[in-house]
Amino acid sequence: MLAMVALFLLTCSMTFSVTILGSGAAIPMLHRNPSAQVVNVHEKLFLFDCAEGTQLQLRKNRIKLQKIGHIFISHLHGDHYYGLMGLITTLHLLGRTAELHVYAHEPLEKLILMNLDASQTVLRYPLVFHAIDPSAGEMVFSSKIATVTTIPLNHNFPVSGFIIRERKSPPNIRKEFLEGRELSNLDYRRIKAGADYIDPEGKVHANEDITRAPMPARAYAYCSDTAYHEPVIPLVSGVDLLYHEATFMEDRAADAAAKFHSTAIQAATIAKKAGVKRLLLGHYSARYRDLEALLAEARTVFPDTLLAQDGLVIEL
Amino acid sequence: MLAMVALFLLTCSMTFSVTILGSGAAIPMLHRNPSAQVVNVHEKLFLFDCAEGTQLQLRKNRIKLQKIGHIFISHLHGDHYYGLMGLITTLHLLGRTAELHVYAHEPLEKLILMNLDASQTVLRYPLVFHAIDPSAGEMVFSSKIATVTTIPLNHNFPVSGFIIRERKSPPNIRKEFLEGRELSNLDYRRIKAGADYIDPEGKVHANEDITRAPMPARAYAYCSDTAYHEPVIPLVSGVDLLYHEATFMEDRAADAAAKFHSTAIQAATIAKKAGVKRLLLGHYSARYRDLEALLAEARTVFPDTLLAQDGLVIEL
């Protein structure tokens, strides 16, 4: 039983997943909602963008609304934030008391306050707004488990992408070493912090002999709306998963450039040059129903490419 | 063929229907969206309230978004307007050029403008905002086919209900009279305006002999969020269909009173006292999954009661 609990805790504590709530561009479609994603890091939920319908998409994907603690809005085009007021209000109506943190460009704070004022709503929970600077690439969130850093993107409008990085885990104590010993909590903490262990007989066990290296810290980068933009490359270098918008196929490269969006091949080129592990495409123009051809184009440049589709869950 | 076209035009011109896009209360559910309804009067579309998700509900019910000319928002609680910005933006992105008229309480205009400003959007079409006075019962819209009048409701917040009334049709010219005659357009118009007809032989045909009374003008009343409120009764007297919120069942009458909502029996009592033809219930609390018991309660007072459910179309 204890072993099962430990296994469960171990599994939980290691979660790093992305759930796609909306994979489409500006216009909501019945089969494809606009941008929203939930990132689960060690069972803490982070929402990236919040288009109209996000709260229903959360329900549909059986994600507990109240577990969301931090919401990051990449920019103030409606297909990235028109679901925010609905979610804020529903969390209030369902009795939330925990803080909710919203990270976005400055004008959104006033919009939130005006909407609350229009409905004479005094939220039951603290809503903490963090204004982010669209011109900077800087850490905007930091906790024991993860950090979030902004990525200045290149759209016809200020847009911030985000990288969420898991904190480096401490080393794991080897099972063989633990067998037959009773370590105090203090011993555990010391060893995990890198100390050697002196056993009751006075024997010194070198830290490197009794531990093994932890899983490498994982990272996910979210580049929502952007033209092909090489300054992104060093910022997302080597991430485990890069989400990069791919609004158009290559025959519409001129459209993409004119609208400051990317083609699938441009997204794949960024992925290749940045040496990321996997690429996730999204923000498809409503003109593309079947996405296989768009995927095929990207894979000619970067084979480890996936299609974001509403409801898809990707484990990192 | 001509007869078919005429029949089609006749059928179209006589449409008066209500399509329920959302029948729930404040919290959107997978099976029940918050408040929004489309009223079709002679193929002109009027939207009553516009909760989050309304544009997708319009698509789901195969209603052409661009056919909506007038949007009436009953009040500024989010479950009645959080879908408005999304709809306004989508109409723009789809290339609308026709005017869109929005009727709502005054603070909504500023919210719309601030959202457009935040996204640096200059709409391709004229959006005309009409501020309505929540304390008045007054005509806010008038055209050749219909009028819309507000109904001051009794909520813990300013709320306007709406009555949409078809204009009285002109009399119909009897088929028997038309057979074998060739009337000019002017003759048609004169007879429909009540004039007698003098035929080429000089014979006078009295208007009442050659016409028959038109269909009586129909009316639909929409009472969105309100406590039991008898001043509504004379205003909705005799309408063909009364939508009245029924958030709770009778065992929660105290809840209803405290929250300025109604029970199903209270809605039915208003319908009975106002002598309406049919009653349509809606705005159900999320606690009620199965609505049959709620309907049964209303029918003890007013048998001609229907349940609003998402996707229901009611012909008047």
Interface residues (C-beta under 8 A of the other chain):
Chain A: A26 I27 P28 M29 L30 E52 G53 Q55 L56 R59 K60 L76 H77 G78 D79 Y82 G83 M85 G86 T89 T90 L93 L94 P107 L108 K110 L111 M114 N115 D117 A118 S119 Q120 F157
Chain B: A26 I27 P28 M29 L30 E52 G53 Q55 L56 R59 K60 L76 H77 G78 D79 Y82 G83 M85 G86 T89 T90 L93 L94 P107 L108 K110 L111 M114 N115 D117 A118 S119 Q120 F157
